[in-house]
Amino acid sequence: MEIFSGIFQGFSAALSPYNLYYCLIGVTWGTIVGVLPGVGPLAGAVLILPATFGIQPAAAVIMMAGIYYGAMYGGSTTSILMNIPGEAASVVTCLDGYPMARKGRAGAALFISAWGSFIGGNLSICGIVFLAPTLAQFALQFGPSAMFAITVLAMLLISALGRGSTLNTMCMVVLGLFLGTIGMDIMTGFLRMTYGISELADGIGFIPVAMGVFGVSEILVSTQTVLPVVIKPKFRELVPTREELRRSWGPIFRGSALGFFIGLVPGSAHIISSFASYALEKKLSKHPEKFGTGMIEGVAGPETANNACTGSHLVPFLSLGIPTSPIIALMMMALLIHGVTPGPLLVTQRPDIFWGVICSMYIGNVVLVILNLPMVGLFVNILRIPFRLLFPMILMICLIGIYSVNASRVELAIMLISGIIGFFLRRYSFDCAPLVMALIIGPMMEIYLRQSLMMSGGNPLFFLQSTLATVLLGIAVLLILGSILLSYLKPQAKASGKKGI
Amino acid sequence: MRGEKIILLILIGVAIWGFKSALQMPIGKVQDQGPGLFPLVLSGLLLILCVLSLGLKFFKKEKQAAPVDWGKTWREFRIPLRIILLTIGAIYFWESLGFLIICPLFLFLMLFWASGFQLWKALALGLAGGLIGWAFFIKLLGVVMPRGIFGI
């Protein structure tokens, strides 16, 4: 009953003209940044962050969430029309989406992608309606030892599921945790590694680092690539055939379930869910050899899984206050700026925000389906704007955005330095997202650890006194052992000639 | 692979620096940790992971790395380098010149030197961009930007 009264309250908040207006801005801007190669959802969210300062916190998070799932919709457009993923999770859509476009079925691919995303997104939201409040209630019983175990598990999952080598990803995680210690120690007031720079007393800001690593480095990388010709579908070609619709239903429902469960895990869940869905559809197909030549299942499944992930990825954030990806960390920042602390108490203290965000996602998904299909022509024209014209403006907006937060040139410098570092890390196959995630989770982890050890008088076995902490730390140990075993088995599998997707 | 090793070496340097810095802070005891203990542990862990990763790469059999083509490298890095230099300049003069001068100047130099537009096109687009930026961010959104020495 509480859930239903919460949903009613949420829809009342989400359907208010004020919140609806910001939802529309968020999904539109999210779709545009998803379409534009060179500007990811995180960069898009940071660019619009200054606009959230003067608005209500619920509207700020609704707008950020709109950018988040809007970018997932928009990312598939460039994958299908240009064979370039608009954002990382749409890589798989290129495999069959672009061949479909070359066969003159771009419209059908776009339609199925939007339709699958809509269904996956809505089913995922149904899941979080029941899961998030239950988990939040359960989380109220967590002590610092359990919270420490959760942060350790989150970091290990991000390491294990990151792109590239696990060892390199772990280096990025630990580097992020270490950089998170720079600044004033909350417990003692001691200034750590600030070297007299007063702006560093609050630590290295997440926003300038995220903007640098994802925004500036993306621009530096994109100037080195040449963008191909865009295929423009006609409006009447948007309707798929009956056969295509019939073949899409199975992948859509399977993708929804797969995406939802994978999305509960922190880290690169979007990328993993889309690849996992593609692999599953190929395995279940009667014609697996045709994958890569324009199979509708290869578009429907991954795009649905990608969007289904979006809802469940918000569960740890809404119920535990743990961000599971950089863009969710930014939503957390937006709430903190407004003096709202996300966590288990959010559902009781600020139900308007908690339920408002969830219900706005239903509305946002409807808006996105309406927006994406008829406006595909507009998005194609946006894609035609030469990148060499766009990037100076994007860079200028980045500078304005960062300066507007704290009026600090030091933060502009941090953004640029992070951008340069991100450029080289990406060039040499280091995953930057774990570094950014660790920067924000690290201070939390330290506080929980120190509180636990203070309460136990320095006894490390204190963690084993909590059942939940024991279970979570046990999973963490198994994860480390599993990663080591997998890295040992992988070269042997390659040697025996086994093939992946 | 060469670049990966260089990055790992840099990270080892960062870890050593962090370790030294953490040792200069109060470490405290396990039940009453000082500010230096957590950074000490993390920098030590970073050092171990980087050395392990680097060690595995040295032991791994790989093809002989091709000699560095400096001309190709310069062509690849030329535009990113220009972007970085112009951004450094913009940050340095951000507060002294003020937003109304920096914005069109930055856009003009980017469009001309980094993007390769013709001089007059870059000038026109830079001025237009600067004006739109001022109207949108300062007037419409009310974002506070520096006025610079000219007070505009």
Interface residues (C-beta under 8 A of the other chain):
Chain A: P50 A51 G54 S165 L167 N168 M170 C171 V174 L175 L177 F178 T181 D185 M187 T188 F190 R192 M193 V216 I219 L220 T223 Q224 R388 L389 F391 P392 M393 L395 M396 L399 I400 Y403 S404 A407 R409 L412 A413 L416 I420 F423 F424 L425 R427 Y428 S429 F430 E446 L449 R450 L453 M454 S456 G457 G458 N459 P460
Chain B: G3 E4 I6 I7 L8 L11 V14 A15 G18 S21 M25 P26 K29 V30 Q31 D32 Q33 G34 P35 G36 F38 P39 L42 S43 L45 L46 L49 C50 L52 S53 L56 E76 I79 P80 I83 I84 T87 I88 A90 I91 W94 E95 F99 C103 F106 L107 M110 L111 A114 S115 G116 F117 L125 G129 G133 F137 L141 G142 V143 V144 M145 P146
